[in-house]
Amino acid sequence: MRKELHPKGLEVVTIALDTEGLPAAKYFIERAEPEHPALVDQKHLMDELFGVVNVPTGIWIDEHGVIVRPPEPAFPEKIGFRIPKGLEDLDPYIAGVLEETKHIRRDERYVPALRDWVEHGADSRYALSPDEVVQRSRPRPVEVGLAAAHFELGQHLWREGRRDDAIRHLREAHRLQPDNWTYKRQAWSFINPVQAPSAEFEGDWLGDVRKIGAENYYPPLEL
């Protein structure tokens, strides 16, 4: 998309959310060979400042630095998960994860809307006014601010090797903002790379997705 739309004035900036920083994202960035800026957000500031709670999320910012669409699911035009044959030969948890990904909602209208915005700018029907952006943005009650504080403290304590204290604050972040998947997935990954059940945390990726239904993993796209 960047190659197609950059000549028309669009710049893409990709941001990976991972407290491990570049080592966690380097493999994927190198494989993609991006021509656009590819950043890593070690502190999850995208959550704290913009209200990002899951990935992939897109934010549209115009040439004046004004947000014209707040965080929302950002779906590529074509997406597919290659489910290997013989799931029975896989670890049951991984097999379950792969099975659930087939049911995650995807909306192919996102890329055409992006093209329209690049073509028509402020006149695009997908470019929102400041009031509409505020109205569509996620609410920020005190619990969300406290969740960000606990999550930041939990990350710091984990890096300092204070495992039990870190887990306590990460759990509190989950309690205060239970729909923040980036907080949960980061914490689960500290314990297990595939985010499987653990004694340290109440949830896990597969179990939590099955609770809400994979089709509800992302909210509907409002266009």
NUROVO-861085 format. One record per residue: residue number from 1; x, y, z of N, C-alpha, C in turn. Coordinates in Angstrom, 3 decimals, padded with zeros to 6 digits, m for minus. Each point is the difference from the previous one (the first is absolute). Layout:
BEGIN
    nr       n.xx       n.yy       n.zz      ca.xx      ca.yy      ca.zz       c.xx       c.yy       c.zz
   NUM          X          Y          Z          X          Y          Z          X          Y          Z
...
***
This chain:
BEGIN
    nr       n.xx       n.yy       n.zz      ca.xx      ca.yy      ca.zz       c.xx       c.yy       c.zz
     1    000.833   m001.194    000.000   m000.833    001.194    000.000    000.872    001.249    000.000
     2    001.089   m000.043    000.729    000.883    001.162    000.051    000.583    000.288   m001.381
     3    000.434   m001.041   m000.697    000.564    000.192   m001.333   m001.028    000.610   m000.948
     4   m001.243   m000.420    000.141   m001.055    000.502   m000.871   m000.362    001.452    000.303
     5   m000.104    000.327    001.289   m000.576    001.285    000.390    001.013    001.061    000.406
     6    001.245   m000.380    000.217    001.000    001.002    000.379    000.183    001.078   m001.068
     7   m000.001   m000.354   m001.293    000.121    001.052   m001.016   m001.144    001.011    000.039
     8   m001.118   m000.386    000.615   m001.144    000.913    000.097   m000.008    000.780    001.315
     9    001.030   m000.188    000.807    000.121    000.811    001.206   m000.175   m000.731    001.314
    10   m000.268   m001.308   m000.030   m000.192   m000.746    001.247    001.325   m000.539    000.520
    11    000.265    000.172    001.267    001.108   m000.690    000.638   m000.560   m000.972    001.023
    12    000.564   m001.164    000.031   m000.393   m001.038    000.948    001.079   m000.090    001.069
    13   m000.412   m000.075    001.243    000.913   m000.252    001.105   m000.542   m001.206    000.752
    14    000.778   m001.071    000.053   m000.443   m001.178    000.748    000.673   m000.003    001.369
    15   m000.757   m000.398    001.006    000.492    000.018    001.374   m000.323   m001.332    000.655
    16    001.031   m000.739    000.351   m000.184   m001.259    000.736   m000.026    000.303    001.487
    17   m000.907   m000.627    000.721   m000.107    000.179    001.446    000.616   m001.208    000.689
    18    001.163    000.180    000.601    000.643   m001.112    000.690    001.073    000.542    000.919
    19   m000.072   m000.366    001.276    000.952    000.519    000.976    001.423   m000.498   m000.249
    20    000.150   m001.077   m000.777    001.339   m000.490   m000.304    000.685    000.836   m001.068
    21   m000.740    000.925   m000.610    000.595    000.909   m000.955    000.352   m000.645   m001.316
    22    001.079    000.467   m000.606    000.377   m000.449   m001.336    000.208   m001.505   m000.115
    23    000.606   m000.674    000.987    000.183   m001.447   m000.158   m001.307   m000.737   m000.278
    24   m001.116    000.485    000.544   m001.277   m000.681   m000.198   m000.567    000.227   m001.391
    25    000.328    001.135   m000.611   m000.610    000.356   m001.281    000.961   m000.097   m001.173
    26    001.284   m000.130    000.282    001.016    000.074   m001.041   m000.236   m001.012   m001.116
    27   m000.329   m001.239    000.362   m000.198   m001.048   m001.007   m001.074    000.403   m001.007
    28   m001.118    000.513    000.506   m001.129    000.341   m000.869    000.308    001.234   m000.837
    29    000.685    000.981    000.600    000.345    001.210   m000.734    000.979   m000.332   m001.133
    30    000.991   m000.826    000.297    000.975   m000.356   m001.027   m000.635   m000.809   m001.120
    31   m000.921   m000.899    000.344   m000.676   m000.790   m001.036   m000.859    000.880   m000.898
    32   m000.620    001.031    000.576   m000.885    000.874   m000.771    000.777    000.972   m000.875
    33    001.246    000.297    000.364    000.821    000.971   m000.715   m000.776    001.297   m000.268
    34   m000.527    000.640    001.028   m000.832    001.189   m000.212    000.805    001.196   m000.485
    35   m000.640    000.826   m000.802    000.591    001.271   m000.411   m000.516    001.142    000.872
    36   m000.958   m000.310    000.852   m000.567    000.995    000.903    000.645   m000.122    001.382
    37   m000.168    001.004    000.860    000.518   m000.110    001.374   m000.683   m001.158    000.731
    38    000.791   m000.861    000.609   m000.507   m001.143    000.762    000.545    000.125    001.420
    39   m000.871    000.325    000.942    000.408    000.308    001.362   m000.426   m001.103    000.958
    40    000.578    000.029    001.209   m000.382   m000.929    001.056   m000.328    000.813    001.248
    41   m001.184   m000.216    000.514   m000.485    000.718    001.194    000.189   m000.901    001.211
    42    001.135    000.170    000.696    000.299   m000.866    001.132   m000.881    000.278    001.212
    43   m000.493    001.215    000.132   m000.758    000.389    001.186   m001.508   m000.041   m000.221
    44   m000.442   m000.426   m001.173   m001.427   m000.033   m000.319   m000.614    001.394    000.137
    45    000.719    000.994   m000.466   m000.533    001.359    000.048   m001.185    000.178   m000.948
    46   m000.077   m000.839   m001.030   m001.155    000.078   m000.898   m001.290   m000.308    000.752
    47    000.080   m000.912    000.964   m001.161   m000.279    000.849   m000.345    001.235    000.831
    48    001.029    000.505    000.668   m000.199    001.065    000.980   m000.440    001.308   m000.643
    49    000.591    000.344   m001.151   m000.247    001.311   m000.599   m001.131    000.005   m001.020
    50   m000.166   m001.113   m000.731   m000.986   m000.016   m001.074   m001.178   m000.936    000.263
    51    000.097   m000.839    001.031   m001.099   m000.915    000.274    000.041   m001.280   m000.817
    52    001.169   m000.394   m000.472    000.130   m001.264   m000.733   m000.137   m001.156    000.987
    53   m000.848   m000.966   m000.317   m000.204   m001.139    000.888    000.207   m001.344   m000.696
    54    000.258    000.032   m001.310    000.221   m001.242   m000.728    000.759    000.336   m001.276
    55    000.514   m001.023   m000.652    000.681    000.199   m001.278   m000.551   m000.996   m001.009
    56   m000.050    000.357   m001.292    000.452    001.263   m000.575   m001.035    001.121    000.190
    57    000.502    001.164    000.362   m000.826    001.189    000.160    000.554    001.099   m000.891
    58   m000.884    000.767   m000.619    000.425    001.108   m000.842   m000.502    001.324    000.538
    59    000.806    001.040   m000.169   m000.377    001.369    000.340    000.338    000.861   m001.208
    60   m000.958    000.782   m000.460    000.247    000.882   m001.134    000.322    001.396    000.516
    61    001.113    000.549   m000.449    000.426    001.345    000.387    000.272    000.786   m001.275
    62   m000.614    001.175   m000.125    000.153    000.751   m001.239    001.302    000.794   m000.032
    63    000.190    000.741   m001.069    001.259    000.721   m000.201    000.202    001.141    000.988
    64   m001.044    000.338    000.752    000.106    001.048    001.022    000.227   m000.589    001.393
    65    000.150   m001.326    000.071    000.206   m000.644    001.293   m001.281   m000.203    000.777
    66   m001.143    000.049   m000.683   m001.300   m000.151    000.651   m000.529   m001.406   m000.249
    67   m000.459   m000.646    001.049   m000.584   m001.332   m000.141   m001.348    000.117   m000.706
    68   m000.158   m000.739   m001.096   m001.269    000.021   m000.730   m000.754   m001.318    000.120
    69    000.648   m001.018    000.516   m000.689   m001.222    000.420    000.754   m000.529    001.215
    70   m000.710   m000.209    001.111    000.653   m000.493    001.210    000.323   m001.484   m000.135
    71    000.658   m000.599    000.988    000.383   m001.409   m000.101   m001.181   m000.903   m000.333
    72    000.213   m000.873   m000.962   m001.025   m000.951   m000.432    000.701   m001.192   m000.635
    73   m000.674   m001.144   m000.108    000.632   m001.157   m000.632    000.466    000.353   m001.409
    74    001.245   m000.309   m000.302    000.575    000.313   m001.312    000.255   m001.305   m000.733
    75   m000.881   m000.326   m000.897    000.070   m001.286   m000.684    000.692    000.144   m001.348
    76    000.982   m000.840   m000.306    000.561    000.013   m001.347   m001.043   m000.486   m000.993
    77    000.255    000.273   m001.271   m000.980   m000.346   m001.025   m000.196   m001.506   m000.106
    78    001.095   m000.720    000.120   m000.082   m001.462   m000.052    000.718   m000.560    001.217
    79   m000.662   m000.839    000.705    000.619   m000.606    001.173   m000.437   m001.452    000.075
    80    000.921   m000.837    000.334   m000.345   m001.407    000.118    000.934   m000.684    000.969
    81   m000.513   m000.951    000.701    000.820   m000.777    000.922    000.174   m001.391   m000.582
    82    001.232   m000.410   m000.151    000.263   m001.331   m000.538   m000.116   m001.015    001.128
    83   m001.064   m000.743   m000.027   m000.228   m001.015    001.023    000.650   m001.299   m000.461
    84    001.005   m000.461    000.685    000.694   m001.219   m000.450   m000.905   m001.220    000.080
    85    000.288   m000.939   m000.862   m000.747   m001.255    000.028    000.427   m000.810    001.214
    86   m000.920   m000.829    000.456    000.320   m000.868    001.122    000.114    000.753    001.310
    87   m001.034    000.788    000.324    000.034    000.751    001.243    000.168   m000.903    001.213
    88   m000.386   m001.251   m000.170    000.103   m000.917    001.130    001.457   m000.257    000.387
    89    000.928    000.310   m000.897    001.419   m000.205    000.293    000.621    001.198    000.710
    90   m000.738    001.102    000.090    000.516    001.189    000.663   m000.298   m000.024    001.486
    91    000.712    000.841    000.740   m000.371    000.223    001.387   m001.463    000.427    000.034
    92   m000.833   m000.589    000.863   m001.434    000.309    000.002   m000.305    001.483    000.165
    93    000.803    000.701    000.775   m000.263    001.427    000.193    000.238    000.772   m001.295
    94    001.115   m000.275   m000.662    000.298    000.685   m001.255   m001.028   m000.346   m001.064
    95   m000.410   m001.262   m000.039   m001.038   m000.401   m000.953   m001.289    000.773    000.254
    96   m000.333    000.197    001.272   m001.201    000.764    000.341    000.109    001.447   m000.422
    97    001.184    000.588    000.185    000.220    001.391   m000.420   m000.185    000.132   m001.504
    98    000.612   m000.908   m000.759   m000.114    000.059   m001.458   m001.445   m000.176   m000.449
    99   m000.728   m000.839    000.683   m001.402   m000.218   m000.350   m000.824    001.266    000.254
   100    000.241    000.656    001.127   m000.777    001.201    000.333    000.299    001.156   m000.946
   101    001.246    000.093   m000.493    000.320    001.114   m000.892   m000.837   m000.018   m001.271
   102   m000.503   m001.169   m000.377   m000.831   m000.076   m001.205   m001.314    000.733    000.185
   103   m000.397    000.230    001.235   m001.310    000.602    000.266    000.092    001.475    000.391
   104    001.212    000.549   m000.002    000.150    001.418    000.335   m000.582    000.860   m001.116
   105   m000.784    000.989    000.381   m000.649    000.884   m000.968    001.034    000.849   m000.726
   106   m000.122    000.078   m001.322    000.842    000.867   m000.812   m000.902    000.823   m000.919
   107    000.367    001.230   m000.230   m000.835    000.892   m000.799    000.830    000.535   m001.165
   108   m000.363   m000.422   m001.210    000.785    000.376   m001.173   m000.311    001.409   m000.500
   109   m000.835    000.742    000.719   m000.309    001.368   m000.411    001.079    000.990    000.427
   110    000.907   m000.427    000.885    000.957    000.940    000.573    000.925    000.590   m001.059
   111    000.591   m000.843   m000.839    000.958    000.491   m000.991   m000.669    000.897   m001.039
   112   m001.170   m000.347   m000.541   m000.654    000.943   m000.909   m000.284    001.357    000.643
   113   m000.350   m000.010    001.292   m000.227    001.268    000.697    001.291    000.794    000.087
   114    001.110   m000.680    000.265    001.293    000.675    000.068    000.353    000.611   m001.348
   115   m000.211   m000.752   m001.067    000.270    000.528   m001.337   m000.843    001.252   m000.272
   116   m001.247   m000.030    000.416   m000.882    001.149   m000.222    000.516    001.236    000.728
   117    000.480   m000.199    001.240    000.530    001.130    000.770    001.242    000.582   m000.662
   118    000.885   m000.865   m000.472    001.209    000.473   m000.667   m000.365    000.780   m001.260
   119   m001.016   m000.461   m000.686   m000.405    000.634   m001.257   m000.707    001.335    000.229
   120   m000.851    000.065    001.011   m000.864    001.179    000.173    000.331    000.840    001.225
   121    000.888   m000.469    000.856    000.391    000.790    001.157   m001.164    000.335    000.910
   122   m000.075    001.258    000.399   m001.045    000.435    000.925   m001.399   m000.160   m000.567
   123   m000.109   m000.111   m001.332   m001.315   m000.174   m000.623   m000.460   m001.462   m000.001
   124    000.869   m000.904    000.412   m000.396   m001.412    000.063   m001.078   m000.186    001.056
   125   m000.984   m000.819   m000.322   m001.069   m000.238    000.972    000.486   m000.815    001.196
   126    001.208   m000.533   m000.109    000.562   m000.773    001.111    000.848    000.847    000.931
   127    000.288    001.243   m000.386    000.755    000.912    000.863   m000.972    000.662    000.970
   128    000.217   m000.197    001.284   m000.929    000.485    001.022    000.392    001.390    000.491
   129   m000.987    000.737    000.467    000.254    001.299    000.611    000.586   m000.215    001.399
   130    000.631    001.030    000.584    000.524   m000.151    001.363   m001.054   m000.457    000.995
   131   m001.214    000.525   m000.112   m001.067   m000.405    000.923   m000.345   m001.475   m000.181
   132   m000.021   m000.449   m001.258   m000.305   m001.413   m000.257    001.123   m000.905    000.516
   133    001.241    000.470   m000.132    001.135   m000.780    000.507   m000.113   m000.168    001.510
   134   m000.318    001.081    000.692   m000.156   m000.062    001.457   m001.146   m000.937    000.369
   135   m001.095    000.101   m000.737   m001.169   m000.824    000.296    000.302   m001.489   m000.183
   136    000.814   m000.326   m000.991    000.312   m001.406   m000.278    001.151   m000.540    000.840
   137    000.754    000.889    000.623    001.149   m000.442    000.772   m000.454   m000.741    001.246
   138    000.851   m000.909    000.450   m000.331   m000.783    001.189   m000.061    000.899    001.224
   139   m000.964   m000.212    000.893   m000.059    000.788    001.240    001.236   m000.247    000.853
   140    000.393    001.010    000.775    001.192   m000.122    000.828   m000.343    000.262    001.463
   141   m000.756   m000.879    000.602   m000.298    000.169    001.422    001.244   m000.206    000.845
   142   m000.113    000.286    001.286    001.168   m000.081    000.878    000.588   m001.405    000.015
   143   m000.845   m001.029   m000.175    000.503   m001.374    000.011    001.020   m000.243   m001.121
   144   m000.231    000.632   m001.159    000.921   m000.186   m001.121    001.351    000.637    000.305
   145   m000.024    001.190    000.607    001.251    000.640    000.391    000.749   m000.803    001.041
   146   m000.731   m000.548    000.955    000.638   m000.826    001.024    000.562   m001.288   m000.607
   147   m000.720   m000.570   m000.966    000.490   m001.206   m000.662    001.328    000.281   m000.695
   148    000.096    001.153   m000.661    001.246    000.371   m000.680    001.138    000.134    001.003
   149   m000.297    000.591    001.155    001.030    000.175    001.030    000.469   m001.355    000.538
   150   m000.951   m000.876    000.286    000.369   m001.327    000.502    000.778   m000.794   m001.050
   151   m000.398    000.131   m001.265    000.689   m000.734   m001.052    001.429    000.516   m000.167
   152    000.169    001.329    000.034    001.345    000.564   m000.116    000.877   m000.433    001.175
   153   m000.564    000.002    001.199    000.757   m000.424    001.170    000.336   m001.488   m000.084
   154   m000.966   m000.792   m000.473    000.246   m001.430   m000.149    001.137   m000.293   m000.968
   155    000.039    000.735   m001.125    001.095   m000.186   m000.952    001.349    000.327    000.638
   156    000.034    001.117    000.720    001.249    000.415    000.636    000.489   m001.054    000.996
   157   m000.915   m000.488    000.826    000.376   m000.988    001.003    000.458   m001.305   m000.656
   158   m000.637   m000.361   m001.112    000.414   m001.221   m000.704    001.423    000.144   m000.518
   159    000.316    001.162   m000.577    001.354    000.224   m000.499    001.026    000.001    001.138
   160   m000.437    000.400    001.186    000.886    000.036    001.157    000.129   m001.368    000.669
   161   m000.705   m000.979   m000.519    000.088   m001.337    000.562   m000.891   m000.239    001.203
   162   m000.908    000.934    000.289   m000.910   m000.150    001.144   m001.293   m000.642   m000.506
   163    000.088   m001.261   m000.297   m001.054   m000.734   m000.694   m001.339    000.040    000.716
   164   m000.038   m000.316    001.276   m001.267   m000.082    000.721   m000.681    001.367    000.088
   165    000.795    001.040    000.257   m000.566    001.349    000.061   m000.529    000.418   m001.364
   166    000.733   m000.354   m001.052   m000.434    000.340   m001.354   m001.331   m000.658   m000.320
   167   m000.119   m001.276    000.308   m001.234   m000.735   m000.299   m001.176    000.605    000.741
   168    000.221    000.421    001.232   m001.088    000.609    000.771   m000.529    001.261   m000.692
   169    000.885    000.828   m000.509   m000.444    001.233   m000.667   m000.596   m000.289   m001.379
   170    000.543   m000.981   m000.684   m000.563   m000.365   m001.299   m001.408   m000.558    000.159
   171   m000.210   m000.793    001.008   m001.333   m000.533    000.272   m000.990    001.135    000.310
   172    000.480    001.008    000.712   m000.871    001.125    000.324   m000.344    000.791   m001.264
   173    000.954    000.130   m000.904   m000.290    000.664   m001.275   m001.079   m000.752   m000.763
   174    000.067   m001.326    000.012   m001.016   m000.815   m000.671   m001.371    000.194    000.653
   175   m000.018    000.061    001.306   m001.275    000.161    000.712   m000.643    001.351   m000.310
   176    000.826    001.028   m000.074   m000.519    001.351   m000.210   m000.434    000.230   m001.449
   177    000.682   m000.634   m000.939   m000.364    000.161   m001.416   m000.014   m001.367   m000.675
   178   m001.034   m000.784    000.259   m000.020   m001.393   m000.464   m000.080   m000.164   m001.511
   179   m000.378    001.054   m000.736   m000.101   m000.141   m001.445    001.265    000.444   m000.717
   180    001.073    000.289    000.741    001.256    000.387   m000.631    000.813   m001.250   m000.306
   181   m000.076   m000.445   m001.232    000.665   m001.232   m000.396    001.506    000.169   m000.048
   182    000.502    001.191   m000.283    001.456    000.159   m000.044    000.602   m000.135    001.394
   183   m000.699    000.488    001.021    000.485   m000.185    001.371    000.025   m001.490    000.356
   184   m001.091   m000.671   m000.315   m000.090   m001.407    000.364    001.015   m000.847   m000.766
   185    000.087    000.226   m001.296    000.886   m000.831   m000.818    001.468    000.217    000.382
   186    000.349    001.250    000.338    001.375    000.248    000.412    000.316   m000.749    001.291
   187   m000.898    000.069    000.959    000.230   m000.674    001.276    000.043   m001.517   m000.176
   188   m000.938   m000.547   m000.777    000.017   m001.441   m000.242    001.305   m000.431   m000.657
   189    000.515    000.837   m000.913    001.236   m000.344   m000.711    001.210   m000.016    000.921
   190   m000.052    000.774    001.077    001.093   m000.053    000.967    000.146   m001.417    000.551
   191   m001.126   m000.675    000.192   m000.001   m001.328    000.617    000.130   m001.104   m001.027
   192   m000.693    000.160   m001.135   m000.027   m001.038   m001.026   m000.136    000.659   m001.373
   193    000.926   m000.253   m000.927   m000.039    000.670   m001.308   m001.293   m000.208   m000.773
   194   m000.690   m001.124    000.201   m001.248   m000.238   m000.730   m001.222    000.448    000.801
   195    000.249    000.677    001.140   m001.075    000.604    000.801   m001.000   m001.043    000.492
   196    000.537   m001.139    000.405   m000.812   m001.102    000.503   m000.338    000.220    001.475
   197   m000.898   m000.806    000.566   m000.356    000.141    001.415    001.217   m000.107    000.909
   198   m000.039    000.756    001.084    001.103   m000.029    000.958   m000.567    000.210    001.395
   199    000.798   m000.315    000.997   m000.409    000.215    001.386    000.045    001.473    000.368
   200    000.756    000.793   m000.755    000.196    001.404    000.340   m001.181    000.888   m000.382
   201   m000.692   m000.347   m001.090   m001.089    000.850   m000.486   m001.278   m000.807   m000.161
   202   m001.114    000.691    000.152   m001.291   m000.686   m000.042   m000.386   m000.444   m001.397
   203    000.394    000.783   m001.008   m000.428   m000.309   m001.352    001.124   m000.493   m000.883
   204   m000.333   m000.265   m001.258    000.943   m000.345   m001.049   m000.668    000.332   m001.312
   205    000.785    000.075   m001.084   m000.573    000.491   m001.256   m001.161   m000.869   m000.473
   206    000.214   m001.285   m000.083   m001.035   m000.881   m000.545   m001.234   m000.005    000.894
   207    000.191   m000.117    001.300   m001.142   m000.036    000.904   m000.799    001.288   m000.032
   208    000.682    001.147   m000.028   m000.707    001.283   m000.009   m000.716    000.233   m001.319
   209    000.619   m000.424   m001.099   m000.661    000.160   m001.303   m001.247   m000.864   m000.068
   210    000.081   m001.203    000.509   m001.171   m000.875   m000.029   m001.130    000.537    000.881
   211    000.358    000.707    001.067   m001.031    000.584    000.868   m000.827    001.045   m000.733
   212    000.667    000.846   m000.777   m000.724    001.083   m000.678   m000.451   m000.385   m001.401
   213    000.554   m001.076   m000.538   m000.270   m000.383   m001.375    001.019    000.652   m000.925
   214    000.664   m000.788   m000.831    001.053    000.533   m000.866   m000.513    001.106   m000.906
   215   m001.286   m000.061   m000.364   m000.563    001.038   m000.874   m000.080    001.350    000.701
   216    000.162    000.010    001.316   m000.042    001.254    000.763    001.386    000.460    000.451
   217    001.045   m000.651   m000.518    001.360    000.348    000.395    000.322    001.444   m000.387
   218   m000.499    000.422   m001.170    000.098    001.389   m000.414   m001.402    000.600   m000.027
   219   m000.165    001.266    000.367   m001.305    000.631   m000.107   m000.343    000.224   m001.460
   220   m001.278    000.148   m000.330   m000.379    000.277   m001.395    000.625    001.302   m000.486
   221    000.366    000.025   m001.250    000.556    001.204   m000.614   m001.124    000.952   m000.363
   222    000.097    001.238    000.478   m001.019    001.006   m000.276    000.439    000.868   m001.163
   223   m000.628   m000.169   m001.156    000.339    000.800   m001.157   m001.223    000.782   m000.484
***
